[in-house]
Amino acid sequence: MNRSFFRPFAVLCLLTAGLLTACTRGNVSLTEDDQTYTLDNGLVSAVVAKASGDLVSLQYKGREILATRMDAEGRPDLVLDPPGANPHGLNPGMTDHQYGFWSHDAMGPRGTGDAVATVTINPARNRRMRAEVSVKGYSKGRKMGTGPGATQDGQFASDIEIRYAVEEGSAKVYTYCIFTHPDNYPASAIGEARFCAKLAPMFDWMSVDKSVDFHYPKEHFAGDKYVYTAVQSANPAFGWSSTTEDIGCFLLNPSMEYMSGGPTKVEFMGHRDTNEAAAPCILNYWRSSHYGGATVQVEQGEFWEKVIGPFVLYLNEGGDHEALYADARAEAAREAKKWPYAWVDSPAYAGKEERSTVSGQLQLDDPAGPKQLKHLQVGLAAPDCWQRDAKHYQFWVTGSENGSFTIPNVRPGSYVLYAFADGVLGEFVRKDIEVPAGGKLDLGKMAWTPRREGRQVFEIGIPNRNGSEFALGGEFRNPEVVLLYAQSFPRDVTYTVGESDYRFAWPYLHVPHQTGADVKVLPFFGLKGEGRATPYRIRFQLDKAPAAGSRATLRLAICGTAAPELRLAVNSLYAGDVPLQQTHDGVITRHGSQGIWYETQFAFDGRKLRKGWNDLTLTLPPGSLNSGILYDYLRLELAE
């Protein structure tokens, strides 16, 4: 054989676009009928409804993954149950999908709409290596969306384009959604927005977090799905596996830029609903009302566009639930390295060449603070409160203990730089950050001087945006934790600085003290019952009485709020009410570990304190057992 004959061809293969795949051929196929597209690569087969953009069938090696009903001819049944058919009727605009779907689909409420289905990546033109389809619904000013919180007339005035893609040799289906609000559309707001996949009955093990990883067959009726929430950013891979079939289905988020609430957002990622017969669910909430929620409010005359995803539905097999979950987490890490995806072709999606890298170093200037920045979180977000923002993109990374950070793949635009770290009260803020397109931005060294109101008299806990270090912190998922407080602290709290240990002597939550026997645990609604006022007393010593003109400041970091006020007494005399945010985040009702974090403080005349023993008493008023606050940290400072 004359090997030299083949060399030019081999060289051509290597030079063509610099890719070896130019000489290979995959087996990705794309077929269609009047109602659906079918994308297939031999491993996975995805069927997409042209009218809605729903994923009506997902097969892995011939096995149906979704809870799809089939019609008499063995095809996916595309008929939706009518709005209000859900078991409790809590969301009258919700229709009953039995497969994979976006809550804001291309069809709109009541099956109306002007959806246009197109092939955006034709495998016949790329040697059968990739296929992608698009279903776009045009709002024309009417509201879209049939998810939780929507009415029968929809929810959000926006054009909605949903895409699905598969690639050669990969057990993955990619999906993403492009929301476009032209400036001539009316003002509109999104209530709840998510992607949901309802899975086949064989899936009986749910893995959404290291502490939420357990056998969950349909016989296990949990009652309250809020006990299974977790921090989204810490769990980029989550889903279900089957203990009988040794197969897994997981959702992978390669980026968190399109999600809401930044790195502290707690959310649903998987559950079985209140109906015992309900399918296992995978949920990718990019905007919700849970734990303080987030907002998307678009005004008339405002052009707004956002790409949610692409994220991945990943199928795997050949191991137990632990091995399948570990494989999914490893695959999510590999997908993150590919971000942003080079194959996405849309003006709304910023490619690699359009994005920039932002770097810098925070230098902590606080002699009384920690020497290192532990668990440093640094992010670029909109000027609004990042904890409640779902309208814009956010870019967060974990920085090093010396304060240095590098944020890759930032879309061009105007941002505010935020940072917070364990052990540091408050957060760093630098405004007016202009990120260019396709470049590097070095912010240099930035001094971070946390605010101090005087010398520190005492502190309780660790400022870390949750109450995990406090007493009962490990019981936050327990729907009866409020009752557990009354049992564990029958005489309420007396904390002596220098003697007490906050891990055992200071509860993470401050709630009315349950006294009556007529108490009921209600799924979704917490506890039905009342409690008396609850005092938390702090005892501490001063080596001398504060001088005239001195000022004492009690500073509180709160990570969950459902109370109107918190009363402060200094040495048994009422001093005033500590201000609390008036927007309640439902963390106690829905068994969360953290909600919207904020700092509040109360200043008083330092002469109210004296030499020797003093006490501050924080009293929560009597009321519903669902009321109260979650503590992150407490500190008293004295300026003399």
N, C-alpha and C positions, 0 to 999 in steps of 0.2 A: 504494500500500500504506500502511495506517495503522500507522506505526511505533510510535505510543504504545500500541497494543494489546499489543505484545510486551514493553514495558518492565517491567510488574509481574512477568511470568514471569522475566525476566532478573535482576531484583533478588532474587526468591525463590531463584533458583539460587545467587546469590552469598552469600546469607545462610544458606542451609541448611548447618549445621555449619561454616560458613566455608570451604567447599571447592567449587571449580569442578567436581570430579568428581561432585558430586551431580546434575549435569545431563548427564553423559556416560554412555556405556554401553560396556563392554568386550566382549571376546569370550571370556573365560575360561569354560571348561566343566568339569564334573565328571561323569563317568559311572562306572558300576560293573557288575561281574558277581559271581558267587558267590565268586571268588578274588581279584579285584583292583579297585583304583580307578585311573582314568585322569584326570589333571589336564592340561589343554591350554589354551594361550592363542594358538595359531596359529603361534608361534615354537618353543616347546618343548612336548613331550608327555612326561609322567612317569607310569609305571605302577608302582603300589605293591602289594605282596603283602599281603593282609589277615591272613594267618596269622603273618607274621614281621616286617613292617615293612621288608622289603627293597625297594630300588629296582630292579625287575627289567627296566625298559626306560627309556631316556632318549633321545628323538629331538629333533634340532634341524633344523628345516625338512625334516622327513621322513627325515633320515639318522640311523641308529642310532649312538649315541655309545658305548654300553657293549659289552662282550664277551659279550653275552647270546646264549645258544643258543635257537633257536626250535623249537617242536614241529612236528608234521606239519601243523597247521592255521595255522601262521604266528604263533602266540602265544608269549610268553616261556615257556621251559621252567623250571618252578619246582622241579624235582627237584634236590636237592643230592647231590653225591657224598658217600659215607659218611665219617665221621671217620677220619683217618689216611690219606686219599687224597693228601695233599700229597707232593711228590716225595721229601722226606727223612724223613718221618715224625717230625719234631721236635716237633710239637704234636698229640698224639693226639686232642685235643678239637676240632680245627679241621676244619670241613667246607669243601668247595670251592664257594664262591659264584663265579659268573661274571659278576657285575654290581655294583651298588652296595649296600653293606650296613654296618650297625653290628656290631661284634664281639659286643656284648651286644644281641641282638635280642629281640623280643617273644615268640618261640617257645620259646626255651630249648633245651637240648641234646637230641639225638636226636628232634627234631621234636615234642616234647611242649609243652604249655602251654595256657593259657586266655586267648588273645589276644582282645581286644575291639576291633573296628574301627568307627570313627565318623567322621562329617563334622564338623569343628570350625569351619570357615568355609565356608558355602554360597554359591557365587557367585550363586545365584538371589535372595539377600537383600541383595546389595550391588552390584546393577546389573552383575554379571558382571565385577567388577574384581579379585577375589581368590578363590582356593580353597585350602582346607587340609584334610588328612585326618590322622587319628590312629590308630595301632595300639598298644594297650597290653597288655602281658603281665603277668599277676599271678603273682608267684613263689610266694606262700603258704608261704614259708620254704625252698623248694628253691632250688638254685643256678641262675643264668642265665649265659649267655655261652658262646660257642664259638670265641673268638679265641685268639691265641697265649698259651700259658701255661695254658689251661683244660684240665681233664681231660674225659673223656667224660661225666662227671656235672655238668659246668658249673663255675662259678667263684664267682659273687657272688649272695648272697641279696638281691634287690631287685626291686621292681616297676619295669618299664621301659616308658616311653611314647615312641614315635617318631612324629614329625610331619614332613610335607612340605607345602610351599606353593608356589604360583605366583601371579604377578600380571600384570595387563594390560600388554602392550607390552614385556615384559622377557624377555630370554633367560637367565633365572636360575631355578633351583630352590633353595628354602630347605629346610634340614632341621635338626632339633634333637632332642635326646633328654633326657628327664626321668627321672633315677634317684631312686627313693623307697624308703628303708629304714625301715619302721615300727618302733616300739620293741619290738614283739613278735616281730620276726624275729631269727634267730640272729646271733652275731658273724660277720663276713665281711670279706674283703679282695679288692680287685681286683688282678689281675696285669697284664694288658695291656688297654687299652681304646682303640678307635679307630673311625673311619669310613674305609672303603676303597671306592674306585671302580675297577673293572677296565675298561679302555677297549678300544675296537675296534682292530684291527690297523693301521688307517690312521695312528694316532698314533705318530710316530717321532722327535719332538724334545722332550726333557725340559728344563723350565725351573723350577728350584726356588730358585735363588740366582744372583747375578751370576757366581759361580765354578763353578756347576753348571748350565750352559746349553749343551746340545750335542745333536748328532744321535745318536739312540739307537735305531736300527732293531733288529729281532729278531736280525739277523745279528751285531750287536755284543754278544757275550756277556761281560758285565763280570766275572762270577764272584763278586765281593764287593760287595754292595750298600751296605756301610757306608762306602764311599768317597764316597757321594753325600749324606751327611747335611749339615744346615745349621742355623743358629740360627732357631728358629721366629719369634720376635718381630720379627726383621729382615725376614721374608719373608711378609707377610700374603696374598700372591697367589702361587700356584705351580700347576704342572700340565704339560700336554702340548699340542703342536700337531702338525698334519699338514703335511708339506712337499709332499705330493701333492694334498691337498684344500684347503689354505689355511684350515683350521678349527682352533679351539682349544677346549680344555676345561680350566678352571682352578678351583681351590678358593680361595675368598676368606674369610678370617677378619676380620670387621668389628671384633672385639674379641678380646683375649687373656685376658679375665677368667676364662674357663672352662678355660683351658689350665693345664698344670702347669709348675713349675720356674722361673717368672719370666722375666726378659728375657735370661738367659744360657743357656736350655735348648737343647741341640742334639738334633735329632730327624730321623727319616725323614720325607720329604714326597713322594718319588716314586722309583720304581725299576722295573726288571724283575727278577723273582725269579730264582733260580738255574736254573730250567728255561728253556731257550732259547725254548720255545714259549709261555712265560707272557705274559699280557697286560701292557701298560703299567699301572702302578698310581698312583693318587693316594691319599695317606694323611694323615689328620688325627688324629694321636696326641694324645689329651688326658691319657693316663697310660701310661707305658711303663717298662721296666727299663733303657733305653738310657742310657749315660753317667751312671750313678749313679741314674737313674730317679726315681720319685716314688711316694708311697704313698696309698692310700685304705683305711684300716682303720676299720671301724665295729663298735662293740661291741653285744652284746645289751642291750636296754633303751634304746638310743640311737636317736632319730629323726634321720635324715639325708636331705637332699634336695639335688640339684644339677641345674641345667639346663646342658647342653652345647650351645652354639649360641644362636640359629640362626646357621649359616654357609651359604655359598652355593656351588652348582655353577654356574659361569658359562660360557656358550658364546659364542664370537665367530668372525668370519670376515673375509676380505677383505684379508689382508696376509701377509707372511712371518712366520716365528717370532718375530723381534725385535719387529715391530709388534704382533702378537697378545699377546705377553708384556707389552709396555708398556701396552697397552690394559687388560689384566687388572689390572695394578698401579694404574692410574688408577681403575678401577672399584672396587677394594678401598678406596681412599681415599674415594670417594664413599659407599660403604656404611658406612664408619666414622663418617661425619658423621650418619648416620641412627640410630646406636646410642644408646640401646636402641630396638628396633623398637616402634612404636606399635601395630602390628596383632597382636602376640602377646597372646593371652588365656589366661593360666594363673596360678593363685595362686602357683606356684613361681617365676615370672618377675617380677622387679621392673621396673615401668615407670618412665618418666621422672619422674613425680611422686613416686615413692617414693625416688628417689636423691638424693644430695647431692654438692656440690663441696667438695673439701678443698684448702686452699692454705696456703702458708707460705714461709719463706725460711731456708735453711741458711747460717750464717755460719761459714766455716772459720777456726778459731783454731789455726794451726800456722805459726809464723814460719819453720820450715825447709821447709814444704810449698809447693805451687803457689799462685799468686795467684788463679787462676780454677779453677772446677770444670768441667773438660772432660768431656763425655759423662756428665753427672750423671744417674743413674738413681734415681728416688724411687718407692717403692711402699708400698701398704698390703696386708698379708698377715696370716695367722694367726700366733699366737705360736710355732708350730713352725718348723722350718727351711724357709724358703720355697723353697729350691732342690730340696727333696724333697717338696713338698706338692702333691698333686692333689685332696685332699679338699675344700679350701675355694676360694673365689674370691680372685683377686689383682688389684690395680689398680696399674699402673705407668705412669709418664710419664718423658720426658726433660726435665729441668729446664734452666734457663738457667745461663750461666757465673757469674752473680752469686748463684746458689743459690736463686733463686725458682722456685716450681713451683705448678701447678694440676692437681689430679687430678679429672676430671669423672666423673659417673655412678657414684658409689660406692654400693653397696648398704648399707643401714643395718646396723650391727653393731659389734663390738669388734675392733680391729685393733692391730697393731704397725706403726709407721712405720720403714721401712728406706731407706737411701740409700748409694750408693757412686759413686765418680768416678775417672776415670783420673788417676793420679799421687798418689792418696791411699791409703795402706795401711790396710786395715780397712774397716768400714762403720759408718754412723751408725744408732743404734737408739733409738727412743722408744716406750715401751710405753703401754698403757692409753689408746688413742685410741678414743673413743666417737663414732661417726658417726651422726647423727640421720637420720631419714627426711625427705626432701623439704626440704632446707635447705642452708645453707652453713656450713662449719667453717673458721675462720681460725686456724691454729696459731701465727701470728706469727713472730717471729724466733727461731731456735734456734741456739745455739752448738754447733759441731761441733769438738771438740778431740780429734783423733786421738791415740792412746796413743803415748808415746815412753818408751823405757827408758834414755835417756841421749842424749848427743850422737852424731850420725851420723858413723861412721867411713868407711863406703863403702856404695854401693848398686849393684845390677846389675839392669838392666831397668826396666820401667815397670809399676807395679801397675795392671793393667787387666783382670784375670780371665782372661787367656789368654796364650799364649807367642808371639804372632804377631811380636813384634819381635826375637826371638832367632834365632840361626843355625838353619837347617833348618826354620824355622817355616812357610815356604811349601810344604814337602814333606809336611805332616801327612797328606794323603790318600794318599800313596804307601805301599802295603802293605809296601814294602821299606825304609822310612825308618830302621828300626833297623839294618839292614845298611849303609845309607848313612852312619849315624853312624860305624861302625867304619872305613869307607873315608875319611871326611872328617877324622877325628881318630884316626889310627892310634896316637898316643902319648897319647891321652886329652886332658883339658883342663887347661891352665895359663893362668889369667886374671890379668893384672897390672893392678891398679887404677890408673887414670890413664894407662895405655898401651893396653890392650886395648879393643876395641869389641865390646860384647855382640851386636851384629847379626851378627858373623862369628865371634866367639871363644867364645861361650857357647851351647850347643845348648838348644833349648826342652825337650828330653826327656833324662832320665838313665836309661840302660838298661844291662844287662850287655853287655860288649864281646864281640861275636861273634868267635870264633876258629876253630871247626871248619868244615868244608866241608859237613857233613851238615845242611843247613838247608832247610826247605820252607816255602813260603807257602801257608797253608790258609785259603780263604775262610771267614769268620765266626769263625775261631779264631786269627788272627794268624800267628805264626811258630812252627814246630816246630824247636826247637834250644835249645842252652844257650850261655851266655857267662860269661866270667870277671868278677871284681870290677872295677868302674869307678871310679877316683878323679877327682874334679873339684877341682883345686887353685886357691885364690885367694891371690895375693900382694899385700900392701899394706904401707905404711910408717906408723909412728907417730913423731912428733917427740920423744916422751919415753916412758919406761916408766910404765905405770899405777901409781898409788899403792896402798898397802895398803888393803884394804877396797873396792876398785873392783870393778865387776861388768860383764862383757861379755855381750851378748845377741845371738845370731844369730837373725834373724827371717826366716822363709821363707813366701812365699805360694805355695801349691800349687794347681794347677788340673787335676790328674789323678793318680790314685793306683792303683798295682798292685804295691806293694812292701811287705814286712814291716817294713823298717827302713832307716835311713840313718845311717851311722856318721860321727862327727865327730872329726877329729884337729886339735889346736892345736899348731903348731910341731912336727909329727911325733909328738906324743904323743897316744894315744887319750884322748878326753875323755868319750865317751858316745854314746848313740844319740838322734838327733833323733826325737821322736814323730811318727808318721804315722797318719792315720785307718786303721782296720782294715777298713772297708768299701770294697772295690775297685770302681772305676767302669768298668773295661774300656776306658778311652780309648785305650790303646796298642794293644790287641788289635783294636779296631774303628776305628782310624784317625781319632780325633777331635782337635779342636783345644783342647777344654776340656771338663771334666766338673764334678764337685763341687769348688767352690773352698773353701779354708779357709786359715787362718793357723796356723802352728806356730812354736815357738821353742825355743832351747836356751841356757840361761844358764850361764856358767862364771866362775871366778875371774879377774878382770882381770889378775892378776899372771902368768898364763900367757903374756901378751903382753909384748913388750919394745920398747925403743927401736930404730928402724931397721926392717929388713924382718921381716915376719911372714907366716905362711901358715896358712890354714884349708883342710883337705881333707875334702870330703864324698865318702864312698865307698859306692856301691851294692853290696851283696853279690853273689856269683855266683849264677846261676840261669837260669830260663827267659828267653828273649829277649822274652817278653810282659810281663815284670815291669819295674817302674820307676816313675818319676814324671814329671809335666810341671811345669815351673817357670813361675810368673807373675812372681816378683820375689824378690830377696834383699837384706837390709840388715843391717849390723853396727852396733850401738849400744853406747856405753861410758858407764857412770855411775861417776864418780870421787868 
